[in-house]
Every structure is written in C-alpha cells, then in structure tokens.
C-alpha cells in the first residue's frame, strides 16, 4: 500500500498538471519514469509532496505509536515539502502564526489530505476499531478542515482497510457503493460546485452525491478515463479527484498496472490521483503486481540525500504493524 502510493506519485510528478492531450503530445503513453532533472536526467522516480507528507506521517506513527495531532502538525510545518498545495501552505502559515492545530487547517476541499491519509491505518491493523475512523477524520482536519475532505479521507481509509484483507477483487459497484455509504453521512448537507468540466454552473450540492452519480454514469456509459475526466475535470479539487479515483479503480482495477497508468496518463493532477490509486492497488495486490522497474528505479527518497528512506520506512512499518 505504502510503496504503491510512492510509485504512483513518482510516475506522475514529472508531468503533473498537464491536460492529458498535451501530455500525450509531449511524452506519448507514459509507462515508466520520465527523465528526471532531480536524478541527473535519468529515468528515476522521485517524490512530490504526496510521498513526503504520507511518509512523514509514517515516521510520526512509528515514533509516537499512534496519532498525536499537535506533534504531527509541528512535523508538517517543520519539514521540507516539495511543491506543496495552497491549502497545506495556508495551514502552515496559520500554525506558525500561533493558531492551534484544531483551527489551523484550511477550509478546503483540495486533495492534499486524501493523498497522504493511507498510513493512518497502520497502528490499527492488529485491532481495528472505531478509533481508526476518528484518527482518519482528525488526521485529515489538521491540514484540510473541511466536510468533504474529512468524509473522503474516512471513506477511502475504509476502502483501503477492506482491500488489505480481501481475498477477491471487489465488484465494480462496490467502490462507489461503499464510498457513498461511508462518506455521505459524514459530509452531510453541503454545497460544492464544479470548477471545471461539463458541469460548471450546472450543479451545486454534496460532493459525495456528485461523485457517486458521475461514477455510476461513467461506468454505465462505458466511457474511458479521458472522456470521464473531461466531464468531471481531473484536478486537485476533490470534486474532480474523488470521482476519477473511484472510476479508475472500478473500471480498471482488475489490471493493476493499467489502473495506475490510466491515472498517470489520463488525468490532470496525475501524481496525486496515481498515488491514491496506487495505494489501493498496492493494498490489494501487493508490490509483486507492479513492474519491477517501477520498484528498482524508485529512488525512495524524501529529501535530496536520503535515497532508500521510503523503503526503510515501509519495512519498519510492516514490522511494527504486522509483526
């Protein structure tokens, strides 16, 4: 799960933020890491803020034995973060200004909490309880104190926790049905509006309702990821990210490699969407389902001079949380 997140992030971050058509003209179909200026031009996988924040969370959970929100907030503020989003930056500024961690989070439905939430499952693997859902909600709210972000994080953690112990790949409708069942009551009655795609000016309401409706429609229409992304857009706003993640997993989840590459090639915020998809693929299939070059050519760094640290943390997490 953890390495799937890091791999998805690294596959996408060298072409992040490009519309799929423009990316295809420049690179063709991306199948592995692109030449990377942070790896001396070699085809090596390096992290963005997705991997950094997720593995800072891993470090925190291993050191503390569980979630300590104020300490994690201090960590997120003190550590270097590559290309951080506006919401995380706002949180950092608020916390540095003396606002307590309970109130420092941005009221943002960006995907910055969802992209790093997966490790929160770790300390609960041996004895899952309602405390896991509380931790997921609190961990999200540290940086993104928003109903949709909290709802998406808790529901995604539920999906991951089920995948980690599943014997069979869930049916396509399981992804959206489970998401809607968990996230809907948590989000409550909200008012979100699309900022891109076909529904600008045509929808205002629950992010969960929008996501569930569009994923079911996309699956029924047998559309592809590009067309689906054009409909809902595929950026860093959860009204875009969450539908794309669930659509890709529901439609292509039986092919682990393709699932991740659909996110890398056919979405705009491709590093984050691929990281979220990659965590789910890793949770169910394990690392052996991924091409060997994705693993051997991943630098595994969090900073500039700590190659392999991601692998060390993943091994430490497995030992601590699985035994």
QUISUL-V243935 format. One record per backbone hydrogen bond with DSSP energy under -1.0 kcal/mol. CO is the residue of the C=O (numbers start at 1). NH is the residue of the N-H. If there is no record, write none. Layout:
co=(CO & CO)
nh=(NH & NH)
This chain:
co=(1 & 2 & 3 & 4 & 5 & 6 & 7 & 8 & 9 & 12 & 15 & 19 & 20 & 21 & 22 & 23 & 24 & 36 & 36 & 39 & 42 & 42 & 45 & 48 & 49 & 50 & 51 & 52 & 53 & 54 & 55 & 56 & 57 & 58 & 59 & 60 & 61 & 68 & 69 & 70 & 71 & 72 & 73 & 74 & 75 & 85 & 86 & 87 & 88 & 89 & 90 & 91 & 92 & 93 & 94 & 95 & 100 & 100 & 106 & 106 & 109 & 111 & 117 & 118 & 119 & 121 & 122 & 129 & 130 & 131 & 132 & 133 & 134 & 135 & 136 & 137 & 138 & 140 & 140 & 143 & 144 & 146 & 147 & 148 & 149 & 150 & 151 & 152 & 153 & 154 & 155 & 156 & 157 & 158 & 159 & 160 & 171 & 173 & 174 & 175 & 176 & 177 & 178 & 179 & 180 & 183 & 184 & 192 & 199 & 205 & 206 & 207 & 208 & 209 & 210 & 211 & 212 & 213 & 214 & 215 & 216 & 217 & 218 & 224 & 225 & 226 & 227 & 228 & 229 & 231 & 234 & 236 & 237 & 237 & 238 & 240 & 241 & 242 & 243 & 244 & 245 & 246 & 247 & 248 & 249 & 252 & 255 & 256 & 257 & 258 & 259 & 260 & 261 & 262 & 268 & 268 & 269 & 270 & 271 & 272 & 273 & 274 & 275 & 276 & 277 & 278 & 279 & 280 & 281 & 282 & 286 & 287 & 291 & 292 & 293 & 295 & 297 & 299 & 300 & 306 & 308 & 309 & 310 & 311 & 312 & 313 & 314 & 315 & 316 & 317 & 318)
nh=(5 & 6 & 7 & 8 & 9 & 10 & 11 & 12 & 13 & 15 & 18 & 23 & 24 & 25 & 26 & 27 & 28 & 39 & 41 & 42 & 36 & 44 & 299 & 52 & 53 & 54 & 55 & 56 & 57 & 58 & 59 & 60 & 61 & 62 & 63 & 64 & 65 & 72 & 73 & 74 & 75 & 76 & 77 & 78 & 79 & 89 & 90 & 91 & 92 & 93 & 94 & 95 & 96 & 97 & 99 & 98 & 103 & 104 & 108 & 145 & 238 & 115 & 120 & 121 & 122 & 124 & 125 & 132 & 134 & 135 & 136 & 137 & 138 & 139 & 140 & 141 & 142 & 143 & 144 & 106 & 146 & 150 & 151 & 152 & 153 & 154 & 155 & 156 & 157 & 158 & 159 & 160 & 161 & 162 & 163 & 164 & 174 & 177 & 178 & 179 & 180 & 181 & 182 & 183 & 184 & 187 & 188 & 205 & 202 & 192 & 210 & 211 & 212 & 213 & 214 & 215 & 216 & 217 & 218 & 219 & 220 & 221 & 223 & 228 & 229 & 230 & 231 & 232 & 233 & 198 & 269 & 111 & 240 & 241 & 242 & 244 & 245 & 246 & 247 & 248 & 249 & 250 & 251 & 252 & 253 & 255 & 259 & 260 & 261 & 262 & 263 & 264 & 265 & 266 & 17 & 270 & 273 & 274 & 275 & 276 & 277 & 278 & 279 & 280 & 281 & 282 & 283 & 284 & 285 & 286 & 289 & 290 & 294 & 296 & 297 & 298 & 45 & 308 & 310 & 309 & 312 & 313 & 314 & 315 & 316 & 317 & 318 & 319 & 320 & 321 & 322)
